[in-house]
Amino acid sequence: MNTPAGQPPRIYTAALVIIGDEILSGRTQDANLAYLAKWLNVQGIRLRHVRVVPDVEAEIVSAVNACRTAHDYVFTTGGIGPTHDDITIDSIAAAFGVPVVVHPRAEALLRAYYGDKLNEARLRMARVPDGADLVENELSAAPGVRIGNVFIMAGIPSVMRAMLAALDGKLEGGLPVLSRTVAAHIAESRVAQLLESVEKTHAGVQVGSYPFWKDGQTGANFVIRSTDAHVMNAAAEAILAGIAELGATPVDGEL
Amino acid sequence: MNTPAGQPPRIYTAALVIIGDEILSGRTQDANLAYLAKWLNVQGIRLRHVRVVPDVEAEIVSAVNACRTAHDYVFTTGGIGPTHDDITIDSIAAAFGVPVVVHPRAEALLRAYYGDKLNEARLRMARVPDGADLVENELSAAPGVRIGNVFIMAGIPSVMRAMLAALDGKLEGGLPVLSRTVAAHIAESRVAQLLESVEKTHAGVQVGSYPFWKDGQTGANFVIRSTDAHVMNAAAEAILAGIAELGATPVDGEL
């Protein structure tokens, strides 16, 4: 995050590829996207693109290759267990054009954990694309895998989070995005012009408007995002003042 | 769903493009993917691909154009409200290379609902890509929009569901995918070979394995999917029998 004076800070971006028929069938609700997004933000990296693909090699290859050239980092979740539908490692090896090999350290980890019970299916979890490193973690003997800028993670949320914890502070990033929320019981359409004007007059600020209908009242939360706390707060104050001018009661926080 | 005798039934596929910075920042948990997936399945259409993109026109255009050529149907959610960050209509018009026009029927619907309160921001919700049709719904005066094979839906889950309800039974589809779940308190790795073999010997069946750790016990659910109830049930029985042979107690249902 070294930025020569006068140049805008570099923005680091990431993509997520969620792999699994169970997500696309609606059977399982993804629980990793939002967690990864917030974790990345703390690292100074913005989650910018997500794809969900089925357990089909060609579709995994296509998604991973599109994402790894367009973004600084790619994370995948799912498909790294011991069963026949776990094809993520083979697919990402294909995406990189390298063979799959057994990683000695991964095999040692599995052997230490399972002992005599290390069967052929479990040994599958020691397979990695040639040239990959491990992302060891506190929770599972089976490690995550890094090859190039691609991080191959578990789909089970607790394991995925343990793998991210192992990467905490280790990825090069830029400035984290700060956010502040203000709100009012007011129709979105009444503040539309105000929001647009505040965004235009505060460089580097994004304003999102999120309407709701709760307890019989309409309203909206307005989320102001920026890497610069000063500009973010100036924009928030301008929205609060503008809401008051429109005759509604501004709320400094979320409704 | 007319299928000449002897030919495999045509498979209809759909993609979903989720539009919104609030999903990518982790602020909002998507609640539409799983619902759409299940609804599509009832229509005989499979959700096959999902992308999440930010509120940036070029990224919306790119995702919609990639998806509408690769799939029978595309659904988008988000970005069709009255504020400046609602750019979905303009972006999809750009994807189709057509101008944005005010749809007279949409304007009439909004006028009937808002009366004197129909301001400029709300009138934005009557704008559609030229050539589009409306998807009127029971819940919101602002309609969904259809252009070509692309359905532009609200991001708010209740409104999105009302828009889907309006499309119930109206899209051409094939055979719905049936599913049956069996389970056991058994390590995934012990059934890996069994699952692979059952999938191979039952044409048109997919078997997914979903491990869990609950109340101090490991186990897994095995989801068998097929458009053919007979083959699906034969595969389920084979897995149940195989689990018993391995010395575990098979469960005909989900754990």
Chai-1 contact restraints between the chains, C-beta under 6 A:
chainA,res_idxA,chainB,res_idxB,connection_type,confidence,min_distance_angstrom,max_distance_angstrom,comment,restraint_id
A,D21,B,G208,contact,1.0,0.0,6.0,A-B,restraint_1
A,E22,B,G208,contact,1.0,0.0,6.0,A-B,restraint_2
A,L24,B,L47,contact,1.0,0.0,6.0,A-B,restraint_3
A,S25,B,A37,contact,1.0,0.0,6.0,A-B,restraint_4
A,G26,B,A34,contact,1.0,0.0,6.0,A-B,restraint_5
A,G26,B,A37,contact,1.0,0.0,6.0,A-B,restraint_6
A,G26,B,K38,contact,1.0,0.0,6.0,A-B,restraint_7
A,Q29,B,A34,contact,1.0,0.0,6.0,A-B,restraint_8
A,A34,B,G26,contact,1.0,0.0,6.0,A-B,restraint_9
A,A34,B,Q29,contact,1.0,0.0,6.0,A-B,restraint_10
A,A37,B,S25,contact,1.0,0.0,6.0,A-B,restraint_11
A,A37,B,G26,contact,1.0,0.0,6.0,A-B,restraint_12
A,K38,B,G26,contact,1.0,0.0,6.0,A-B,restraint_13
A,L47,B,L24,contact,1.0,0.0,6.0,A-B,restraint_14
A,V50,B,V52,contact,1.0,0.0,6.0,A-B,restraint_15
A,R51,B,R51,contact,1.0,0.0,6.0,A-B,restraint_16
A,V52,B,V50,contact,1.0,0.0,6.0,A-B,restraint_17
A,G81,B,E188,contact,1.0,0.0,6.0,A-B,restraint_18
A,P82,B,E188,contact,1.0,0.0,6.0,A-B,restraint_19
A,P82,B,S189,contact,1.0,0.0,6.0,A-B,restraint_20
A,P82,B,A192,contact,1.0,0.0,6.0,A-B,restraint_21
A,T83,B,E188,contact,1.0,0.0,6.0,A-B,restraint_22
A,T83,B,A192,contact,1.0,0.0,6.0,A-B,restraint_23
A,T83,B,L195,contact,1.0,0.0,6.0,A-B,restraint_24
A,T83,B,S209,contact,1.0,0.0,6.0,A-B,restraint_25
A,H84,B,L195,contact,1.0,0.0,6.0,A-B,restraint_26
A,H84,B,E196,contact,1.0,0.0,6.0,A-B,restraint_27
A,D85,B,G208,contact,1.0,0.0,6.0,A-B,restraint_28
A,N119,B,S189,contact,1.0,0.0,6.0,A-B,restraint_29
A,A121,B,S189,contact,1.0,0.0,6.0,A-B,restraint_30
A,A121,B,A192,contact,1.0,0.0,6.0,A-B,restraint_31
A,R122,B,S189,contact,1.0,0.0,6.0,A-B,restraint_32
A,E188,B,G81,contact,1.0,0.0,6.0,A-B,restraint_33
A,E188,B,P82,contact,1.0,0.0,6.0,A-B,restraint_34
A,E188,B,T83,contact,1.0,0.0,6.0,A-B,restraint_35
A,S189,B,P82,contact,1.0,0.0,6.0,A-B,restraint_36
A,S189,B,N119,contact,1.0,0.0,6.0,A-B,restraint_37
A,S189,B,A121,contact,1.0,0.0,6.0,A-B,restraint_38
A,S189,B,R122,contact,1.0,0.0,6.0,A-B,restraint_39
A,A192,B,P82,contact,1.0,0.0,6.0,A-B,restraint_40
A,A192,B,T83,contact,1.0,0.0,6.0,A-B,restraint_41
A,A192,B,A121,contact,1.0,0.0,6.0,A-B,restraint_42
A,L195,B,T83,contact,1.0,0.0,6.0,A-B,restraint_43
A,L195,B,H84,contact,1.0,0.0,6.0,A-B,restraint_44
A,E196,B,H84,contact,1.0,0.0,6.0,A-B,restraint_45
A,G208,B,D21,contact,1.0,0.0,6.0,A-B,restraint_46
A,G208,B,E22,contact,1.0,0.0,6.0,A-B,restraint_47
A,G208,B,D85,contact,1.0,0.0,6.0,A-B,restraint_48
A,S209,B,T83,contact,1.0,0.0,6.0,A-B,restraint_49
